[in-house]
Amino acid sequence: MAAEAEKTVTEEQAQVEERPFQTEVQQLLKILIHSLYTDKEIFLRELISNASDALDKIRFRSLTDRNIVDPDAELKIDITIDKSAKTMTIRDTGIGMNREEANDNIGTIAHSGSANFLAKLAESEKEEDKLQLIGQFGVGFYSVFMVAERVVLTTRSADTDSEAVMWESTGDGSYTISTTRDRTDRGTEIKIYVRSDCEEFLDAHLIEGVIRRHSDFVSYPINVAGKQANQASALWTRSRGDITDEQYREFYTHLTADHEEPTAWEHIVVDVPIQFYAVLYIPKRSPMELLFSAEPKIAIHLHVKRVFIQGDCDELLPLYLRFVRGLVDCDDLPLNVARESLQNNPVMVKIRQTLVRRVLKMLETMAKNKPEDYAVFWTSYGMVLKEGIARDFENKDEVSKLLRYTSSLSVEGVAAPSAAGNPEAASGEEEGGGSDSDAAADSDLISLQDYVDRMQSDQEVIYYLAGESREAVVQSPLLEAFVKRNLEVLYMTDPVDEWVVNSLLDFDGKKFQAVDAEDLELKEDVKLEGVEADKERTVDLISFLKQELAGRVGDVKESQRLTDSPCVLVTPKGGVSQHMERLMKMADEKFESTKRVLEVNPHHPAIANIGALQRKERDSEGMKEWAHLLVDYALISEGTVEDPQRVVKTIQKLMTAASEQEIKS
């Protein structure tokens, strides 16, 4: 150490450099200094959490690299208070930072969505919403400026050739950074010059109380004025009966930096055939990049014998459960386990199987006992969970019980059971708790079991209709026959829904049937209202339409499913639905469209009139326009138009003819 203390510092390195904060940081500091948090003690939790992370990193590095500064230094956090100087100092013996890292980690918000963060922060009206955003975007360090008029941070990296760095700011928009010889040991020291209106934080007893409330589970000693204030034992190894709900919530915040309470959690302790601990959480919300990035991650930390090994361990859960956050600690893995060896490790395979089973059980129990919480969960993660139907053959049946949809009955106001088909939770397993939801439950949601339980006695299939949105599906003329027959139709509006159906094939022995399929069969037990159909006229009209529309549709048929609309386009047998085709074209512009089938309703006055007109003017230009207008009408009802100019011209002619007829009459 003496030799390292003698290292020379060049004039350029020693020179104090003043830098402005990133624009987003400046905006954030203004919010924080003006007391964003109603509970200012949060700053201490954030700084201790950062120190704990630094200790985790050096502990892991020291397993394989002894060529570091102070390789045998005790891993701990010390807090000292100087009331006369009005300072609080927090020191750790963690991995430390070099000059470049200090600039990158403190001078900027280390998050690709920082602009998005500020926009959301500006939109938030509630204090708790802003608190949650601060944590979500990983900017907890700046919370120190809630109580500090000045902060001096001194740090030295664990690299043996590193030199200590001093960082200083009053939170006024800029900071200074320089190399210093005042620190020769590894780690970070944060000296906080406490504001006059926050001097209660110079009370050691108060600080000890804050630590016991928020950081008792930190697995390194936290010493306040020389006295250890926390238990320094890993929360996940403690008896579940000794841990309060508040402690579970605090650990979640420490683990994820998310200040919003989780929806549910599960504490798992397994002794045989392998020994491991786990604490798993289901957040109310997760960052979009965690769920929908090009390379999504499993945000679960892996520990071995209480030593942090790896963050975002993809081997612990399948990707369709990537909304789960938490920690796993295994005693049956070697401390020097390599990332490359985890993938096919039999211990990891067993842990993964257990975690998947317990997560699905946790969701099943939530759906049964706390349907309001499950509705919140489904709104946030339903589309991600659906991926499990195609990705996880072994647990496909369990995942299918968790699916939720709206339907033609629930939307019309029929009370839908919340989870009629969920089996009882297995006895003997301790379930996690959760917070009461602020959001109202979506009473429209039903399970597949709900649907099957209230099917008509002679109904053999589960009817569904896919579309871009519930609003678009509700207005579809394809539903008319089902409304008349009081047959329930599931509304599938997520992009993955049709892949889900194709992978699931059936539920409880009932196959799925798309209501926009050409081969749909319905009982003829409903009297179709409207004009009396002329069979010969209908046959002639269909023959004409087939000939005229050969380039636009694959076939023309008399409809058995329409009651109130003149026509509709349906998917031919073996073809893909219009909704699926739209998705395929988004992925591949060259995807070839399927010619659909035009169904016409001979009981509708418009079709009857066109049929009568066709007998008089079979080859007229007007009849051709009417033929194409039928297809355009069906497309417009779906929210699409192939040739807007043609439709506009046809409408202009109709408007002119109709107005002239009004004048004559």
C-alpha positions as CSV (number, residue, x, y, z in Angstrom):
1,M,0.0,0.0,0.0
2,A,2.9,2.3,0.8
3,A,4.3,1.9,-2.7
4,E,0.9,2.7,-4.2
5,A,0.6,5.8,-2.1
6,E,3.8,7.1,-3.6
7,K,2.4,6.9,-7.1
8,T,2.8,10.3,-8.8
9,V,-0.2,12.1,-10.1
10,T,0.3,14.1,-13.2
11,E,-0.7,17.7,-13.4
12,E,-3.4,16.9,-15.9
13,Q,-4.8,14.1,-13.8
14,A,-4.8,16.2,-10.6
15,Q,-6.4,19.2,-12.2
16,V,-9.9,19.8,-10.9
17,E,-12.3,19.5,-13.7
18,E,-15.8,21.1,-13.6
19,R,-18.5,19.4,-15.7
20,P,-22.2,20.1,-16.1
21,F,-24.7,17.4,-15.3
22,Q,-26.6,15.8,-18.1
23,T,-29.7,17.8,-18.8
24,E,-32.0,15.1,-17.4
25,V,-30.0,15.0,-14.2
26,Q,-30.3,18.7,-13.7
27,Q,-34.1,18.4,-14.1
28,L,-34.1,15.6,-11.6
29,L,-32.0,17.4,-9.1
30,K,-34.4,20.4,-9.1
31,I,-37.3,18.0,-8.3
32,L,-35.4,16.3,-5.5
33,I,-34.0,19.4,-3.9
34,H,-37.6,20.7,-3.7
35,S,-38.6,17.7,-1.7
36,L,-40.0,15.2,-4.1
37,Y,-40.2,12.6,-1.4
38,T,-42.4,13.2,1.6
39,D,-40.3,10.7,3.4
40,K,-36.7,12.0,3.2
41,E,-35.2,9.0,5.0
42,I,-35.4,7.1,1.7
43,F,-32.1,8.6,0.7
44,L,-30.3,6.5,3.3
45,R,-31.9,3.3,1.9
46,E,-30.7,4.3,-1.6
47,L,-27.1,4.9,-0.6
48,I,-26.9,1.7,1.5
49,S,-28.3,-0.2,-1.4
50,N,-25.6,1.2,-3.7
51,A,-22.9,0.3,-1.1
52,S,-24.3,-3.2,-0.8
53,D,-24.2,-3.7,-4.6
54,A,-20.5,-2.5,-4.6
55,L,-19.7,-5.1,-1.8
56,D,-21.5,-7.8,-3.8
57,K,-19.3,-7.0,-6.8
58,I,-16.0,-7.1,-5.0
59,R,-17.0,-10.2,-3.2
60,F,-17.7,-12.0,-6.5
61,R,-14.5,-10.7,-8.2
62,S,-12.3,-11.7,-5.3
63,L,-13.3,-15.4,-5.8
64,T,-11.2,-15.6,-8.9
65,D,-9.0,-12.4,-8.7
66,R,-6.7,-11.7,-5.8
67,N,-4.8,-9.0,-7.6
68,I,-7.0,-6.3,-6.3
69,V,-6.5,-3.5,-3.8
70,D,-7.0,-4.7,-0.2
71,P,-7.9,-8.3,-1.1
72,D,-8.5,-9.2,2.6
73,A,-10.4,-6.1,3.6
74,E,-13.5,-6.7,5.7
75,L,-16.7,-6.2,3.7
76,K,-18.8,-3.7,5.6
77,I,-20.6,-0.3,5.6
78,D,-19.7,2.3,8.2
79,I,-21.7,5.4,9.0
80,T,-20.3,8.2,11.1
81,I,-21.9,11.4,12.2
82,D,-20.2,14.7,13.1
83,K,-22.8,17.0,14.7
84,S,-20.5,20.0,15.0
85,A,-19.6,19.9,11.3
86,K,-23.1,18.8,10.4
87,T,-21.9,15.9,8.3
88,M,-22.9,12.3,7.8
89,T,-20.3,10.0,6.2
90,I,-21.1,6.6,4.6
91,R,-18.1,4.4,3.8
92,D,-18.0,1.0,2.1
93,T,-15.2,-1.4,1.2
94,G,-16.8,-2.3,-2.1
95,I,-15.5,-2.3,-5.7
96,G,-15.1,1.5,-5.9
97,M,-14.8,3.5,-9.1
98,N,-12.2,5.1,-11.3
99,R,-12.5,8.6,-12.8
100,E,-14.3,7.5,-15.9
101,E,-16.7,5.3,-14.0
102,A,-17.5,8.2,-11.6
103,N,-18.3,10.5,-14.5
104,D,-20.4,7.8,-16.2
105,N,-22.3,6.7,-13.1
106,I,-22.9,10.0,-11.3
107,G,-22.8,12.6,-14.1
108,T,-25.5,11.0,-16.2
109,I,-28.6,8.9,-15.7
110,A,-27.4,5.5,-16.8
111,H,-30.6,4.6,-18.6
112,S,-31.4,4.7,-22.3
113,G,-34.8,6.1,-21.6
114,S,-33.8,9.1,-19.5
115,A,-35.8,11.5,-21.7
116,N,-38.8,9.2,-21.4
117,F,-38.3,9.1,-17.6
118,L,-38.4,12.9,-17.3
119,A,-41.6,13.0,-19.5
120,K,-43.3,10.4,-17.2
121,L,-42.1,12.2,-14.1
122,A,-43.6,15.5,-15.4
123,E,-46.9,13.7,-16.0
124,S,-47.1,12.1,-12.6
125,E,-49.2,14.0,-10.1
126,K,-49.0,11.7,-7.0
127,E,-45.9,11.7,-4.8
128,E,-45.9,7.9,-4.7
129,D,-46.0,7.7,-8.5
130,K,-42.9,9.9,-8.8
131,L,-41.2,7.8,-6.1
132,Q,-41.8,4.7,-8.1
133,L,-40.4,6.3,-11.3
134,I,-37.2,7.4,-9.5
135,G,-36.5,3.9,-8.4
136,Q,-37.5,2.3,-11.8
137,F,-35.1,4.4,-13.7
138,G,-32.2,3.7,-11.4
139,V,-31.4,7.2,-10.1
140,G,-31.5,6.6,-6.4
141,F,-28.1,8.2,-5.7
142,Y,-29.4,11.6,-6.4
143,S,-31.9,11.3,-3.6
144,V,-29.0,12.4,-1.3
145,F,-29.8,16.0,-2.4
146,M,-33.1,15.9,-0.5
147,V,-31.0,16.4,2.7
148,A,-27.6,17.6,1.5
149,E,-26.5,21.1,0.7
150,R,-23.2,19.6,-0.5
151,V,-21.9,16.1,-1.2
152,V,-18.2,15.0,-1.5
153,L,-17.7,11.5,-2.8
154,T,-14.2,10.0,-2.6
155,T,-13.7,6.6,-4.3
156,R,-10.9,4.2,-5.3
157,S,-11.4,1.3,-7.7
158,A,-10.3,-2.2,-6.8
159,D,-7.8,-2.2,-9.7
160,T,-4.3,-2.0,-8.4
161,D,-3.2,0.6,-10.9
162,S,-6.1,2.9,-10.0
163,E,-5.9,6.3,-8.3
164,A,-8.6,7.7,-6.0
165,V,-11.1,10.2,-7.3
166,M,-13.0,13.0,-5.6
167,W,-16.4,14.0,-6.9
168,E,-18.2,17.1,-5.4
169,S,-21.4,18.9,-6.1
170,T,-24.0,21.1,-4.5
171,G,-26.7,19.8,-6.9
172,D,-26.8,23.2,-8.7
173,G,-26.3,21.8,-12.2
174,S,-22.6,20.9,-12.2
175,Y,-20.0,18.9,-10.4
176,T,-16.2,18.9,-10.0
177,I,-14.0,15.8,-10.3
178,S,-10.3,15.4,-9.6
179,T,-7.7,12.8,-8.7
180,T,-6.8,12.7,-5.0
181,R,-4.2,11.1,-2.7
182,D,-6.5,11.4,0.3
183,R,-7.8,7.9,-0.1
184,T,-5.5,4.8,-0.5
185,D,-7.8,2.0,0.4
186,R,-10.5,0.5,-1.8
187,G,-14.1,1.5,-1.8
188,T,-16.3,4.6,-1.6
189,E,-16.9,7.4,0.9
190,I,-19.8,9.8,0.7
191,K,-19.7,12.8,3.0
192,I,-23.0,14.6,3.2
193,Y,-23.2,18.2,4.5
194,V,-26.6,18.1,5.9
195,R,-29.0,21.0,5.3
196,S,-30.2,23.0,8.3
197,D,-33.8,21.8,7.8
198,C,-32.7,18.1,7.9
199,E,-30.5,18.0,11.0
200,E,-32.6,15.2,12.5
201,F,-30.5,12.9,10.3
202,L,-27.5,13.7,12.5
203,D,-29.1,11.6,15.3
204,A,-27.4,8.2,15.5
205,H,-30.5,6.6,17.1
206,L,-32.7,7.8,14.2
207,I,-30.3,6.5,11.7
208,E,-30.2,3.1,13.4
209,G,-34.0,3.0,13.3
210,V,-34.1,3.8,9.6
211,I,-31.6,1.0,8.9
212,R,-33.6,-1.5,10.9
213,R,-36.7,-0.6,8.9
214,H,-35.3,-0.4,5.4
215,S,-32.0,-2.2,5.3
216,D,-32.0,-4.9,8.1
217,F,-31.6,-7.7,5.5
218,V,-28.4,-6.3,3.9
219,S,-26.0,-9.2,4.4
220,Y,-23.0,-7.0,5.3
221,P,-22.6,-5.2,8.7
222,I,-23.8,-1.7,8.7
223,N,-22.1,0.1,11.6
224,V,-23.4,3.4,13.0
225,A,-20.9,5.2,15.3
226,G,-19.1,1.9,15.7
227,K,-22.2,-0.1,16.6
228,Q,-23.8,-2.7,14.2
229,A,-27.4,-1.6,13.4
230,N,-28.6,-4.5,11.2
231,Q,-28.8,-8.3,11.5
232,A,-26.5,-8.7,8.5
233,S,-28.1,-12.0,7.6
234,A,-29.6,-12.8,4.2
235,L,-33.3,-12.4,4.4
236,W,-34.0,-15.4,2.2
237,T,-32.3,-17.8,4.7
238,R,-34.4,-16.7,7.6
239,S,-37.6,-18.5,8.7
240,R,-40.6,-17.2,6.9
241,G,-42.5,-16.8,10.1
242,D,-39.8,-14.3,11.3
243,I,-40.1,-12.0,8.3
244,T,-42.9,-9.3,8.2
245,D,-44.7,-8.3,5.0
246,E,-43.0,-4.9,5.4
247,Q,-39.6,-6.5,5.4
248,Y,-40.5,-8.5,2.2
249,R,-41.5,-5.2,0.6
250,E,-38.4,-3.4,1.7
251,F,-36.2,-6.3,0.3
252,Y,-38.1,-6.0,-3.0
253,T,-37.3,-2.3,-3.2
254,H,-33.6,-3.0,-2.3
255,L,-33.4,-5.8,-5.0
256,T,-35.2,-4.0,-7.8
257,A,-35.0,-0.2,-7.1
258,D,-38.8,-0.3,-7.7
259,H,-40.5,1.8,-5.0
260,E,-44.0,0.5,-5.9
261,E,-45.2,-2.4,-3.8
262,P,-45.2,-5.8,-5.6
263,T,-48.5,-7.4,-6.4
264,A,-47.4,-10.7,-4.8
265,W,-44.4,-12.7,-3.6
266,E,-43.3,-16.2,-2.7
267,H,-40.5,-17.3,-0.3
268,I,-39.2,-20.7,-1.3
269,V,-37.0,-23.0,0.8
270,V,-36.1,-26.4,-0.7
271,D,-33.9,-29.0,1.2
272,V,-34.1,-32.1,-1.1
273,P,-33.0,-33.3,-3.5
274,I,-31.0,-30.0,-3.7
275,Q,-30.8,-27.2,-1.3
276,F,-31.7,-23.7,-2.4
277,Y,-33.6,-20.6,-1.3
278,A,-35.6,-18.1,-3.4
279,V,-37.6,-15.0,-3.0
280,L,-39.7,-14.2,-6.1
281,Y,-41.8,-11.1,-6.7
282,I,-44.5,-10.1,-9.2
283,P,-44.2,-6.3,-9.7
284,K,-47.3,-4.2,-10.5
285,R,-45.4,-2.9,-13.5
286,S,-42.1,-3.7,-15.2
287,P,-40.0,-1.6,-17.5
288,M,-41.0,-2.2,-21.2
289,E,-37.4,-3.0,-22.1
290,L,-37.5,-5.9,-19.7
291,L,-40.6,-7.3,-21.3
292,F,-40.4,-6.4,-25.0
293,S,-36.7,-5.7,-25.9
294,A,-35.0,-7.5,-28.7
295,E,-33.1,-9.5,-26.1
296,P,-35.3,-9.8,-23.0
297,K,-33.7,-10.9,-19.8
298,I,-34.7,-12.9,-16.7
299,A,-34.2,-10.3,-13.9
300,I,-33.3,-12.8,-11.2
301,H,-30.0,-12.7,-9.3
302,L,-28.1,-16.0,-8.7
303,H,-26.2,-16.4,-5.4
304,V,-24.2,-19.4,-4.3
305,K,-23.7,-19.9,-0.6
306,R,-24.8,-16.3,0.0
307,V,-22.2,-15.0,-2.6
308,F,-23.6,-13.0,-5.5
309,I,-22.6,-14.8,-8.7
310,Q,-24.7,-13.4,-11.5
311,G,-27.5,-10.9,-12.2
312,D,-30.2,-11.5,-14.9
313,C,-29.7,-15.2,-14.8
314,D,-31.6,-16.5,-17.9
315,E,-31.3,-20.1,-16.9
316,L,-33.5,-19.7,-13.8
317,L,-36.9,-19.1,-15.6
318,P,-38.3,-19.4,-19.1
319,L,-38.7,-16.1,-21.0
320,Y,-42.5,-16.1,-20.7
321,L,-42.1,-15.5,-17.0
322,R,-39.6,-12.7,-17.4
323,F,-41.9,-10.3,-15.5
324,V,-40.8,-12.1,-12.3
325,R,-38.1,-10.4,-10.2
326,G,-36.2,-11.9,-7.3
327,L,-33.2,-13.9,-6.1
328,V,-32.1,-17.5,-5.9
329,D,-29.4,-18.8,-3.6
330,C,-28.1,-22.4,-4.0
331,D,-25.8,-24.3,-1.7
332,D,-25.2,-27.1,-4.3
333,L,-23.4,-25.1,-6.9
334,P,-19.6,-24.3,-6.8
335,L,-18.7,-20.8,-6.0
336,N,-16.6,-20.6,-9.2
337,V,-19.4,-21.8,-11.4
338,A,-19.0,-20.3,-14.9
339,R,-21.9,-18.8,-16.9
340,E,-21.2,-21.2,-19.7
341,S,-21.7,-24.2,-17.5
342,L,-25.1,-23.1,-16.1
343,Q,-27.2,-23.8,-19.1
344,N,-27.1,-27.6,-18.9
345,N,-26.3,-28.0,-15.2
346,P,-28.6,-30.6,-13.7
347,V,-28.9,-28.5,-10.5
348,M,-30.0,-25.5,-12.5
349,V,-32.5,-27.6,-14.4
350,K,-34.1,-28.8,-11.1
351,I,-34.2,-25.2,-9.7
352,R,-35.8,-24.0,-12.9
353,Q,-38.5,-26.7,-12.8
354,T,-39.3,-25.9,-9.2
355,L,-39.5,-22.1,-9.7
356,V,-41.8,-22.4,-12.8
357,R,-44.1,-24.6,-10.8
358,R,-44.2,-22.3,-7.8
359,V,-44.7,-19.1,-10.0
360,L,-47.6,-20.7,-11.8
361,K,-49.1,-21.8,-8.5
362,M,-48.7,-18.3,-7.1
363,L,-50.6,-16.9,-10.1
364,E,-53.3,-19.5,-9.8
365,T,-53.8,-18.7,-6.1
366,M,-53.9,-15.0,-6.8
367,A,-56.5,-15.5,-9.5
368,K,-58.6,-17.6,-7.1
369,N,-58.3,-15.6,-3.9
370,K,-57.5,-12.0,-5.1
371,P,-59.1,-11.6,-8.5
372,E,-58.7,-7.8,-8.4
373,D,-54.9,-8.2,-8.0
374,Y,-54.9,-10.8,-10.8
375,A,-56.8,-8.3,-13.1
376,V,-54.0,-5.8,-12.5
377,F,-51.4,-8.5,-13.2
378,W,-53.1,-9.6,-16.3
379,T,-53.3,-6.0,-17.7
380,S,-49.6,-5.7,-17.2
381,Y,-48.3,-9.1,-18.2
382,G,-51.1,-11.1,-19.8
383,M,-49.6,-10.9,-23.3
384,V,-46.2,-12.1,-22.0
385,L,-47.7,-15.0,-20.1
386,K,-49.5,-16.2,-23.2
387,E,-46.1,-17.0,-24.8
388,G,-45.9,-19.9,-22.4
389,I,-48.6,-21.8,-24.3
390,A,-46.2,-22.1,-27.3
391,R,-42.9,-22.1,-25.4
392,D,-43.6,-24.5,-22.5
393,F,-45.2,-27.7,-23.5
394,E,-44.7,-29.3,-20.1
395,N,-46.7,-26.6,-18.3
396,K,-49.1,-25.7,-21.2
397,D,-52.2,-26.9,-19.3
398,E,-51.3,-24.9,-16.2
399,V,-50.7,-21.7,-18.2
400,S,-54.0,-22.2,-20.1
401,K,-55.9,-22.0,-16.8
402,L,-54.4,-18.6,-16.2
403,L,-55.5,-17.1,-19.6
404,R,-58.1,-14.3,-19.5
405,Y,-60.3,-12.8,-22.2
406,T,-63.2,-10.5,-22.7
407,S,-66.2,-12.0,-24.4
408,S,-69.5,-11.1,-26.1
409,L,-71.4,-11.9,-22.9
410,S,-69.1,-10.1,-20.4
411,V,-69.0,-7.0,-22.6
412,E,-72.7,-6.9,-22.7
413,G,-72.8,-6.8,-18.9
414,V,-73.3,-10.4,-18.0
415,A,-71.5,-11.1,-14.7
416,A,-68.5,-13.3,-15.3
417,P,-67.1,-15.5,-12.6
418,S,-63.5,-14.5,-11.7
419,A,-61.8,-17.8,-11.8
420,A,-64.3,-20.6,-11.8
421,G,-62.0,-23.3,-13.1
422,N,-58.9,-22.8,-10.9
423,P,-58.2,-25.8,-8.6
424,E,-57.5,-25.3,-5.0
425,A,-54.0,-24.4,-4.0
426,A,-52.0,-27.3,-2.7
427,S,-52.0,-27.5,1.1
428,G,-48.8,-27.1,3.1
429,E,-47.2,-24.5,0.9
430,E,-46.9,-21.0,2.4
431,E,-48.1,-18.4,-0.1
432,G,-46.7,-15.0,-0.6
433,G,-48.6,-11.8,0.2
434,G,-49.4,-8.8,-1.9
435,S,-50.7,-5.3,-1.7
436,D,-54.2,-4.2,-2.1
437,S,-54.7,-2.9,-5.6
438,D,-55.5,0.7,-6.3
439,A,-56.7,-0.2,-9.8
440,A,-60.3,-1.4,-10.2
441,A,-60.6,-5.0,-11.4
442,D,-61.6,-5.6,-15.0
443,S,-64.9,-7.4,-14.4
444,D,-65.0,-8.2,-18.1
445,L,-62.2,-10.8,-17.9
446,I,-63.1,-14.4,-17.9
447,S,-61.1,-17.6,-17.9
448,L,-61.4,-20.4,-20.4
449,Q,-62.9,-22.5,-17.7
450,D,-65.5,-19.8,-17.1
451,Y,-66.4,-20.0,-20.8
452,V,-66.7,-23.8,-20.8
453,D,-68.7,-23.9,-17.6
454,R,-71.4,-21.7,-19.1
455,M,-71.5,-23.2,-22.6
456,Q,-74.8,-24.2,-24.0
457,S,-75.6,-27.9,-23.4
458,D,-75.2,-28.9,-27.1
459,Q,-72.3,-26.6,-27.8
460,E,-69.1,-28.5,-28.9
461,V,-66.6,-25.7,-29.5
462,I,-65.2,-22.5,-28.0
463,Y,-66.0,-19.6,-30.4
464,Y,-63.5,-16.8,-30.7
465,L,-62.9,-13.7,-32.9
466,A,-59.5,-12.1,-33.4
467,G,-59.0,-8.4,-34.1
468,E,-56.9,-5.3,-33.5
469,S,-58.9,-4.1,-30.5
470,R,-62.0,-4.9,-28.5
471,E,-63.8,-2.0,-30.0
472,A,-63.2,-3.3,-33.6
473,V,-64.2,-6.8,-32.7
474,V,-67.4,-5.7,-30.9
475,Q,-68.7,-4.0,-34.0
476,S,-68.0,-6.9,-36.4
477,P,-71.0,-8.2,-38.3
478,L,-69.6,-11.7,-37.8
479,L,-71.1,-11.7,-34.3
480,E,-74.7,-11.2,-35.4
481,A,-75.6,-14.9,-35.6
482,F,-74.0,-15.5,-32.2
483,V,-75.9,-12.7,-30.6
484,K,-79.2,-14.1,-32.0
485,R,-78.4,-17.6,-30.6
486,N,-77.0,-16.3,-27.3
487,L,-73.6,-18.0,-28.1
488,E,-70.6,-16.6,-26.3
489,V,-67.6,-15.5,-28.3
490,L,-64.2,-14.8,-26.9
491,Y,-62.5,-11.6,-28.1
492,M,-58.8,-12.1,-28.9
493,T,-57.1,-8.8,-29.4
494,D,-53.4,-9.4,-28.6
495,P,-51.0,-10.1,-31.5
496,V,-50.1,-13.5,-30.0
497,D,-53.7,-14.8,-29.5
498,E,-54.0,-16.7,-32.7
499,W,-50.6,-18.4,-32.1
500,V,-51.9,-19.3,-28.6
501,V,-55.0,-20.9,-30.1
502,N,-53.0,-22.8,-32.7
503,S,-50.7,-24.1,-30.0
504,L,-53.4,-24.9,-27.5
505,L,-55.8,-26.6,-30.0
506,D,-58.4,-27.3,-27.3
507,F,-59.3,-26.7,-23.6
508,D,-61.1,-29.2,-21.4
509,G,-61.8,-31.3,-24.5
510,K,-63.4,-28.3,-26.4
511,K,-61.7,-27.3,-29.6
512,F,-61.4,-23.6,-30.7
513,Q,-63.5,-22.3,-33.6
514,A,-62.9,-18.9,-35.3
515,V,-66.2,-17.2,-36.1
516,D,-64.7,-15.7,-39.3
517,A,-63.9,-19.1,-40.8
518,E,-65.6,-20.2,-44.0
519,D,-66.4,-23.7,-42.6
520,L,-68.3,-22.4,-39.6
521,E,-71.4,-24.5,-38.9
522,L,-74.3,-23.1,-36.9
523,K,-77.7,-24.7,-36.1
524,E,-80.5,-23.2,-38.3
525,D,-82.7,-22.6,-35.3
526,V,-83.0,-18.9,-35.6
527,K,-85.5,-17.3,-38.0
528,L,-83.7,-14.7,-40.1
529,E,-85.6,-11.5,-40.3
530,G,-85.8,-9.1,-43.2
531,V,-87.2,-9.5,-46.8
532,E,-88.3,-12.8,-48.1
533,A,-85.4,-14.4,-49.9
534,D,-85.8,-15.3,-53.6
535,K,-83.8,-18.4,-54.1
536,E,-83.5,-18.1,-57.9
537,R,-82.6,-14.4,-57.6
538,T,-80.0,-15.1,-55.0
539,V,-78.4,-17.9,-57.2
540,D,-78.2,-15.5,-60.1
541,L,-76.7,-12.7,-58.0
542,I,-74.0,-15.0,-56.5
543,S,-73.1,-16.3,-60.0
544,F,-72.7,-12.7,-61.2
545,L,-70.6,-11.7,-58.2
546,K,-68.3,-14.6,-58.5
547,Q,-67.6,-13.7,-62.1
548,E,-67.2,-9.9,-61.5
549,L,-65.2,-10.2,-58.3
550,A,-62.9,-13.1,-59.3
551,G,-59.8,-10.9,-58.9
552,R,-60.7,-9.7,-55.4
553,V,-62.3,-12.6,-53.6
554,G,-61.8,-16.4,-53.6
555,D,-65.5,-17.2,-53.7
556,V,-69.0,-15.8,-53.1
557,K,-71.6,-17.6,-50.9
558,E,-75.0,-17.2,-49.3
559,S,-74.4,-16.4,-45.6
560,Q,-75.9,-18.4,-42.8
561,R,-74.3,-16.2,-40.1
562,L,-75.6,-12.6,-41.0
563,T,-78.8,-11.2,-39.6
564,D,-78.5,-7.5,-39.8
565,S,-75.6,-6.8,-42.3
566,P,-75.7,-7.2,-46.1
567,C,-72.3,-8.9,-46.5
568,V,-69.1,-9.9,-44.8
569,L,-65.7,-11.3,-45.8
570,V,-64.6,-14.6,-44.1
571,T,-61.4,-16.7,-44.1
572,P,-61.3,-19.6,-46.6
573,K,-60.7,-23.1,-45.3
574,G,-56.9,-23.5,-44.7
575,G,-56.3,-19.7,-45.0
576,V,-55.2,-17.3,-42.3
577,S,-57.5,-14.7,-40.7
578,Q,-57.4,-11.1,-41.8
579,H,-55.9,-10.2,-38.4
580,M,-53.2,-12.8,-38.7
581,E,-52.5,-11.7,-42.2
582,R,-52.1,-8.1,-41.1
583,L,-49.5,-9.2,-38.5
584,M,-47.6,-11.4,-41.0
585,K,-47.4,-8.5,-43.4
586,M,-45.9,-6.3,-40.7
587,A,-43.1,-8.9,-40.4
588,D,-42.8,-9.6,-44.1
589,E,-44.0,-7.1,-46.7
590,K,-43.9,-9.8,-49.4
591,F,-46.4,-12.0,-47.5
592,E,-49.0,-13.0,-50.1
593,S,-52.6,-12.1,-49.2
594,T,-55.3,-14.8,-49.1
595,K,-58.4,-14.2,-51.3
596,R,-61.3,-14.3,-48.8
597,V,-64.8,-15.5,-49.3
598,L,-67.6,-12.9,-49.7
599,E,-70.8,-14.0,-47.9
600,V,-74.0,-12.1,-48.8
601,N,-77.3,-12.0,-46.8
602,P,-80.2,-12.5,-49.2
603,H,-82.6,-11.3,-46.4
604,H,-81.1,-7.8,-46.3
605,P,-83.0,-5.2,-48.4
606,A,-79.8,-4.0,-50.1
607,I,-78.9,-7.5,-51.3
608,A,-82.5,-8.1,-52.4
609,N,-82.5,-4.8,-54.3
610,I,-79.1,-5.5,-56.0
611,G,-80.4,-8.9,-57.0
612,A,-83.5,-7.4,-58.6
613,L,-81.4,-4.8,-60.3
614,Q,-79.0,-7.4,-61.6
615,R,-81.8,-9.2,-63.5
616,K,-82.6,-6.0,-65.3
617,E,-79.1,-4.6,-65.9
618,R,-76.7,-7.7,-65.7
619,D,-73.9,-6.2,-67.8
620,S,-74.3,-2.6,-66.9
621,E,-71.4,-0.5,-65.5
622,G,-73.6,0.3,-62.5
623,M,-73.9,-3.4,-61.6
624,K,-70.1,-3.8,-61.6
625,E,-69.8,-0.8,-59.3
626,W,-72.4,-2.4,-56.9
627,A,-70.5,-5.6,-56.9
628,H,-67.2,-3.9,-55.9
629,L,-69.0,-1.7,-53.4
630,L,-70.1,-4.9,-51.5
631,V,-66.5,-5.9,-51.0
632,D,-65.5,-2.3,-50.1
633,Y,-68.4,-2.2,-47.6
634,A,-67.1,-5.4,-45.9
635,L,-63.6,-4.0,-45.8
636,I,-64.8,-0.7,-44.3
637,S,-66.7,-2.6,-41.6
638,E,-63.3,-4.1,-40.7
639,G,-61.6,-0.7,-40.7
640,T,-59.7,-1.1,-44.0
641,V,-60.1,0.2,-47.5
642,E,-58.1,-1.1,-50.5
643,D,-58.8,1.7,-53.0
644,P,-60.1,4.9,-51.3
645,Q,-60.5,6.8,-54.5
646,R,-62.8,4.1,-56.1
647,V,-64.9,4.1,-52.9
648,V,-65.2,7.9,-52.9
649,K,-66.2,8.0,-56.6
650,T,-68.9,5.3,-56.0
651,I,-70.2,7.2,-52.9
652,Q,-70.4,10.4,-54.9
653,K,-72.5,8.7,-57.6
654,L,-74.8,7.2,-55.0
655,M,-75.2,10.6,-53.3
656,T,-76.1,12.2,-56.6
657,A,-78.6,9.6,-57.5
658,A,-80.2,9.6,-54.1
659,S,-80.5,13.3,-54.0
660,E,-82.0,13.4,-57.5
661,Q,-84.5,10.8,-56.5
662,E,-85.5,12.9,-53.4
663,I,-86.1,15.9,-55.6
664,K,-88.2,13.9,-58.0
665,S,-90.3,12.5,-55.2
